[in-house]
Amino acid sequence: MSLQPGGHDPRLGHRFDVAGQPQVFDDLSGAVLGRAIDLSGGGMTLLVAEPLVEDTLYQVRFELPLEGGRRATIVAGLQVLDLREDTDGLLRAGTRFIHLDGACARHIVHWLARQGAQ
């Protein structure tokens, strides 16, 4: 487990639901991996149709909904941490960000701040 200074695990940050649950694509193959259902500063949870491989790294792309109907394309490196079936029988994958370029990171930080203010 990766801890930030002060003993805080970044994956335990507050998660916010992503409106519309945008599709998340494997940026290399173009295949749909799933839908983003929530997002935090440390990663996101995906609703997946097919199991992803735990502890595997994926380069992904998705559209983050912004205010005023705008969208930001986010390209990120993700590591799949765990797969679990929810009470509805749907498969969810918990992931963490392993790479975000500056512009994508700024979009996520701004989006998270806006969600927290609502």
C-alpha positions, -999 to 999 in steps of 0.1 A, spaced: 0 0 0 14 34 -10 10 60 17 14 97 13 34 118 39 14 119 71 1 83 67 -28 90 44 -37 65 17 -46 85 -14 -71 59 -25 -92 66 6 -99 101 -5 -136 111 -9 -151 96 -41 -177 114 -61 -201 98 -86 -194 107 -122 -226 120 -140 -236 98 -169 -210 71 -161 -188 78 -191 -173 50 -210 -136 42 -203 -116 30 -233 -83 11 -234 -63 38 -252 -41 13 -270 -68 -10 -284 -98 13 -284 -118 -14 -266 -144 -3 -239 -131 -14 -205 -162 -2 -186 -178 29 -172 -165 53 -147 -189 53 -117 -169 73 -92 -137 93 -91 -112 105 -64 -78 121 -65 -62 87 -63 -83 66 -88 -117 55 -98 -141 27 -97 -152 11 -130 -183 -9 -138 -169 -35 -161 -186 -60 -184 -157 -84 -185 -132 -90 -157 -100 -70 -159 -67 -85 -147 -58 -75 -112 -25 -57 -107 -24 -50 -144 -16 -15 -158 -39 0 -184 -36 33 -204 -72 46 -205 -91 75 -220 -125 89 -209 -146 121 -211 -150 138 -178 -182 160 -177 -174 196 -167 -197 225 -158 -217 241 -186 -220 209 -206 -183 209 -215 -162 177 -214 -125 171 -208 -107 141 -224 -87 124 -196 -58 101 -205 -44 82 -176 -24 52 -165 -44 30 -142 -35 0 -121 -64 -24 -113 -63 -31 -76 -93 -53 -71 -124 -68 -87 -156 -73 -68 -192 -82 -74 -217 -58 -59 -251 -68 -45 -267 -64 -79 -243 -89 -94 -224 -62 -113 -186 -64 -115 -166 -34 -103 -129 -27 -106 -111 -5 -81 -82 13 -97 -56 38 -89 -40 65 -110 -3 57 -118 1 86 -143 -18 117 -152 -2 145 -173 -5 181 -160 -36 191 -179 -55 160 -171 -45 162 -134 -57 198 -133 -91 189 -148 -96 162 -122 -85 185 -93 -109 212 -105 -137 187 -110 -132 172 -75 -132 207 -59 -164 215 -77 -180 183 -66 -169 189 -30 -185 224 -30 -219 211 -41 
